Amino acid sequence: MIVTKTIDEFKIARKTLKGSIGFVPTMGALHKGHLSLIQKAKEENEFVVVSIFVNPTQFLEGEDLDRYPKKEEADKEICKLAGVDILFMPTSDVMYSNDELKIMAPKIRGYILEGSSRPGHFDGVLQIVMKLLNLVGADKAYFGKKDAQQLSLITQMARNYFLETSIIPCDIIRDNDGLALSSRNVYLSKEERQAALLIPRSLQRASEKISSGEFNTSKIKNSMIDLLREGVSAVEYVEIVNRDFKLIDEIEIGNTIILVAAKVGTTRLIDNLWI
């Protein structure tokens, strides 16, 4: 595995890859969810590139940029054992300069749900993903469905800007207790971890209601919120949308996403279910 930290180092290493390339962009603190993306990239491509970069422009003031989990040496070893060909680990000075051009999130879809509580967050996400996709020039890039709105906007960006890289959605990976894997799970105390399980359980409740024939989204949402309030610190939102992120009144099988954002203690967690 080649480890690169500058643009020039990466470009030199990139030229050695003669074949299809799968790309997995991450912010580090790698877990089994990231590994599933890497494994899928390996299955579908001849070479795999992984980036690790905690992107400052997607963090709002007061968020956890300074304490975001960092495990550089462990991440290197995980990538090496997973068969990654190039690991790109730049600093902010490498990725950003003064007075840059900006990629802006769409004014509606970028400012609802996650964008409502974190205005400007998706501008930063799209900015760094555009940079990385242009730099890597991969055939396919792999993103988890847990960040469903992010995935939707990145897919739109690739389409709107005629990027050649295909955006590949990948299923959510969960721990044995059902909690969606996230680097932020390390913030949870033992008691908070138990409370956090109400998030996947609320989605399971929604699934059970749909299976029993309940398609009214308001009734499903209210039932989920009732369950969440039994233990989480705050319910930020529970919404049911179609794949274009438009609110719907009735479940559309094959075209629905149920989304949850909640705080457990001071830790903000998101999860979703694709129907």
C-alpha positions in Angstrom: 0.0 0.0 0.0 1.2 3.5 -0.9 0.5 6.2 1.7 0.4 9.7 0.2 -0.1 13.1 1.9 0.3 15.7 -0.8 -1.3 16.2 -4.2 1.9 15.6 -6.0 2.6 12.3 -4.1 -0.9 11.1 -4.8 -0.8 12.0 -8.6 2.5 10.0 -8.9 1.0 7.0 -7.1 -2.2 7.3 -9.1 -0.3 6.9 -12.4 0.8 3.5 -11.4 -2.8 2.1 -11.3 -3.5 0.7 -14.7 -7.1 -0.6 -14.4 -10.5 0.2 -12.9 -10.4 2.2 -9.6 -12.9 2.1 -6.7 -12.7 5.1 -4.3 -13.8 5.2 -0.7 -13.7 8.7 0.9 -13.7 8.7 4.7 -13.0 10.9 7.7 -11.0 8.1 9.5 -11.7 6.3 12.7 -12.4 3.4 10.5 -14.9 0.7 11.5 -16.7 -2.2 9.9 -19.0 0.1 8.0 -16.0 1.6 6.2 -14.5 -1.9 5.7 -17.7 -2.9 3.9 -17.3 -0.1 1.5 -13.6 -1.0 0.9 -14.6 -4.7 0.3 -17.3 -3.8 -2.2 -14.8 -1.5 -4.0 -12.3 -4.4 -4.1 -15.0 -6.8 -5.5 -16.0 -4.4 -8.3 -12.6 -2.9 -9.3 -9.0 -3.8 -9.9 -7.6 -1.2 -7.6 -8.9 0.7 -4.5 -8.1 4.2 -3.2 -9.1 5.4 0.2 -8.9 8.9 1.5 -8.9 9.9 5.2 -9.6 13.6 5.8 -11.6 15.3 8.6 -13.0 18.1 6.5 -13.3 21.3 8.4 -15.7 23.1 6.1 -18.6 20.7 6.8 -18.4 21.3 10.6 -20.4 24.2 12.0 -19.3 26.4 14.9 -19.6 24.5 18.2 -19.6 21.0 16.5 -17.0 18.3 17.3 -14.3 19.1 14.7 -11.6 19.4 17.4 -12.5 16.2 19.2 -13.6 14.1 16.2 -12.1 10.6 16.6 -8.6 10.3 15.1 -6.8 6.9 14.8 -4.2 7.5 12.1 -1.9 4.5 12.8 -4.8 2.1 13.3 -6.5 3.4 10.1 -3.3 2.8 8.1 -3.1 -0.8 9.4 -6.8 -1.5 8.6 -6.4 -0.2 5.1 -3.2 -2.2 4.6 -4.9 -5.4 5.8 -7.9 -4.7 3.7 -5.8 -4.6 0.5 -6.1 -0.8 -0.2 -3.7 0.2 -3.0 -3.3 3.9 -2.2 -4.2 5.7 1.0 -4.5 9.5 0.7 -4.1 11.4 4.0 -3.9 15.1 3.3 -4.0 18.1 5.7 -6.3 21.1 5.4 -3.5 23.1 3.9 -3.2 20.6 1.1 -6.9 20.5 0.3 -7.8 24.2 0.7 -6.4 27.6 -0.2 -7.6 31.1 0.5 -10.5 32.6 -1.4 -11.6 29.4 -3.1 -14.4 28.8 -5.6 -17.4 27.2 -3.8 -19.7 24.4 -4.5 -23.1 25.2 -3.1 -25.8 22.8 -2.0 -29.2 23.2 -3.7 -31.3 25.8 -2.0 -34.2 23.5 -1.1 -32.8 19.9 -0.8 -29.6 21.1 0.8 -31.4 23.0 3.6 -34.0 20.6 4.8 -33.5 17.8 7.5 -29.8 17.7 8.1 -29.4 21.0 6.3 -32.0 22.7 8.4 -30.2 22.1 11.7 -26.7 22.4 10.1 -27.0 25.2 7.5 -23.9 25.2 5.3 -22.9 21.7 6.2 -23.7 20.3 2.8 -21.7 23.1 1.1 -18.6 21.8 2.8 -19.4 18.1 2.1 -20.0 18.8 -1.6 -16.9 21.0 -1.8 -14.5 18.3 -0.5 -16.2 15.4 -2.4 -15.9 17.3 -5.7 -12.2 17.9 -5.0 -11.6 14.3 -4.2 -13.6 12.9 -7.1 -11.7 15.1 -9.5 -8.3 14.2 -8.0 -8.9 10.5 -7.8 -10.6 10.0 -11.2 -12.1 6.8 -10.0 -14.6 4.7 -12.0 -16.8 4.2 -8.9 -17.0 5.9 -5.6 -18.7 4.2 -2.6 -20.9 6.0 0.0 -23.0 4.5 2.8 -26.8 4.9 2.9 -26.7 6.0 6.6 -25.9 9.5 5.4 -28.9 9.3 3.0 -29.3 13.0 2.3 -25.6 13.4 1.7 -25.6 10.4 -0.7 -28.6 12.0 -2.5 -26.8 15.3 -2.9 -23.5 13.8 -4.0 -25.4 11.8 -6.6 -27.1 14.9 -7.8 -23.7 16.8 -7.9 -22.2 14.0 -10.0 -25.2 14.2 -12.4 -25.4 18.0 -12.6 -21.6 18.5 -13.2 -21.4 15.5 -15.6 -18.8 13.7 -13.5 -17.6 10.4 -14.9 -17.3 8.7 -11.5 -20.4 6.5 -10.7 -21.7 7.0 -7.2 -22.4 3.6 -5.6 -24.8 3.5 -2.6 -23.9 0.9 0.1 -26.1 -0.7 2.8 -26.0 0.4 6.4 -23.8 -1.8 8.6 -25.0 -2.3 12.1 -23.5 -3.6 15.4 -24.9 -6.8 16.9 -27.3 -4.8 19.0 -28.7 -3.0 15.9 -27.1 0.4 16.3 -25.8 1.8 13.0 -22.0 1.9 13.0 -20.7 5.4 13.3 -17.3 6.9 14.4 -19.3 9.1 16.9 -20.6 6.0 18.7 -17.4 6.1 20.8 -18.8 9.2 22.5 -21.6 7.2 24.1 -21.5 6.0 27.7 -22.8 2.5 28.5 -26.1 4.0 29.6 -26.3 6.2 26.5 -25.6 3.3 24.3 -28.7 1.5 25.6 -30.8 4.7 25.1 -29.4 5.0 21.5 -30.9 1.6 20.7 -34.3 3.3 20.6 -33.3 4.7 17.2 -33.0 1.5 15.3 -36.0 0.1 17.3 -38.1 3.0 16.1 -37.2 2.1 12.6 -38.1 -1.5 13.3 -41.4 -0.3 14.6 -42.0 1.6 11.4 -41.2 -1.5 9.4 -43.6 -3.7 11.4 -46.4 -1.2 10.9 -45.8 -1.1 7.2 -45.7 -4.9 7.0 -49.1 -4.9 8.8 -50.6 -2.6 6.2 -50.2 0.9 7.8 -49.0 3.3 5.0 -50.1 6.6 6.6 -46.8 8.4 7.2 -48.2 10.7 10.0 -49.3 7.7 12.1 -46.0 5.9 11.5 -44.0 9.0 12.5 -46.0 9.6 15.7 -45.5 6.0 16.8 -41.8 6.3 16.2 -41.5 9.6 18.1 -43.4 8.1 21.1 -40.9 5.3 21.3 -37.9 7.6 20.9 -39.0 9.9 23.7 -38.8 7.0 26.1 -35.0 7.4 26.3 -33.3 9.8 23.9 -32.3 13.3 25.1 -34.0 15.0 22.1 -35.8 14.0 18.9 -34.4 16.4 16.2 -36.6 15.0 13.5 -38.4 11.9 12.2 -39.4 12.3 8.6 -40.6 10.1 5.8 -39.7 11.1 2.2 -39.4 9.7 -1.2 -36.0 9.1 -2.9 -36.1 12.7 -4.2 -36.4 13.8 -0.5 -39.9 15.2 -0.9 -42.3 14.6 2.0 -45.0 12.1 1.3 -48.3 11.3 3.0 -48.4 7.6 2.1 -45.6 5.0 2.1 -44.4 4.2 -1.5 -42.9 0.8 -1.5 -39.5 0.9 -3.3 -39.4 4.7 -3.2 -39.4 5.7 0.5 -36.8 6.6 3.1 -37.6 6.9 6.8 -35.1 9.2 8.6 -34.3 9.8 12.2 -32.0 12.3 13.9 -31.8 12.3 17.7 -29.5 13.3 20.5 -28.4 10.8 23.1 -26.6 12.8 25.8 -24.7 15.3 23.8 -24.1 13.0 20.9 -26.1 13.5 17.7 -27.0 10.3 15.8 -28.8 9.7 12.6 -30.2 6.5 11.1 -32.7 5.6 8.4 -34.6 2.8 6.7 -35.1 2.4 2.9 -38.4 1.0 2.0 
